[in-house]
């Protein structure tokens, strides 16, 4: 893992973060043939290793939302792509690594990744 990744881990893991949702629950990906099984967005005013804002999956919210503030409990670190994803949940909610993998499989199935806590 490079220093940029380590900075992301230490800055967000275990902390409260604000996420702007740009792909709501059940919306279709604009280029690929899959539907978002979760609300998905980004942390405004950040830069990830891929040059875009840091992305985030929102777990534990079962309706489409436009923004969310919650706790970052993990990070999906992609081994074959420069586009890691934060896992953000409501305060006091927890998900196992297996639950995270199952809930994000709709998109993460195309990548090799590890979950970092």
N, C-alpha and C positions, 0 to 999 in steps of 0.2 A: 504494500500500500504506500502511496506517495504522501508527501506532507500535506498536499491539498486535501486529500481524503481524510487524513487524521484531523485536520482543522475542522472539517465538516462534522466529523464524529463528536469531537469535544465541544463544539459550539452548540449543537442541537440535541444530542442524546440526553434524555432526562429533563429537558427544558420545555417550557411552554412556547409554542410557535403559532404564528398566524399564517393561514393558508388561503390563498385566493383560488377558488375552484374554476377551472376552465373546461373541464370535462365532467359533467354531472353524472350521477348514478343513472345507468341505462341509456346513456347517450352513445352514439356510434362514433368510432374513431374516424377522423376526416380522411385518412388515406388507406387504412387497413380494414379488413373485414371482421372487426370484432366490436363488441359492445362493452362499455365500461361497467364492470360488476360492482364498482365502488365510486365514490366521489374522488376525483383526482385533480390535483392542482399544483401550485408552486408557491414558494416563499418569495414575496415581492422584494425587489432590490437586493437580490443575491446573485452570485455567479457560481455555477457548478463547473466541474472539469470539462464538460462538453460545451461550455460557453453560454449556455442558457441558464435560466433561473433554476434553483434547486427544486426538484419535483417531490411531491408527497402524495401518498395514498392515505385516505381518511377511512379508518376502520371504526365500526360501532355506530355509524349513522345510517339509518335505513330509508332515507328520503333524499331527493336531490337538494343540494344547498349551493349557495353562491360564495360563501366564505366560512371559515371555521378557525377557532382557536382551541388548541388542545395540546396534549403532551406527546412529545416524540419519544416513543418507546424502543425503536429499533431503526436500522437502516438496511436496505437491500443494497449490497455492494455487488455490482455486476462485474464479473471477471472478464467478459468478452465485449464490453461496451463502456464508454465513459459517461454513463447516465445513471448514477445511483439514485435511489428513492428513499425518502424518509417515510416512516410509518408513524402516523399521528392518530391519536385516539382521545376520546373524552377523558378528563381527569378521573383517576381511580378505576380505570378500565384496563384489563390486561388481556393479551393474546399470546399464545405459545408460538414458537417458531413454526410448528406444523400448521397452526391456524393461519398464520401470516402467509405461508406458502400456498395454502389452499385458496385463500381469499384473493390473492394477487396472481394466481396462475393464468387467468385470462390473458394477461400481458406478459408476465415473467416467464411463461413456458418457452419463449423464444430465446432466452438468455441463460447463461450459466451465472449463478450468483450465490452469495453467502449472506446470511443474516448476521448483522453485527449489533451487539447490545452494549 
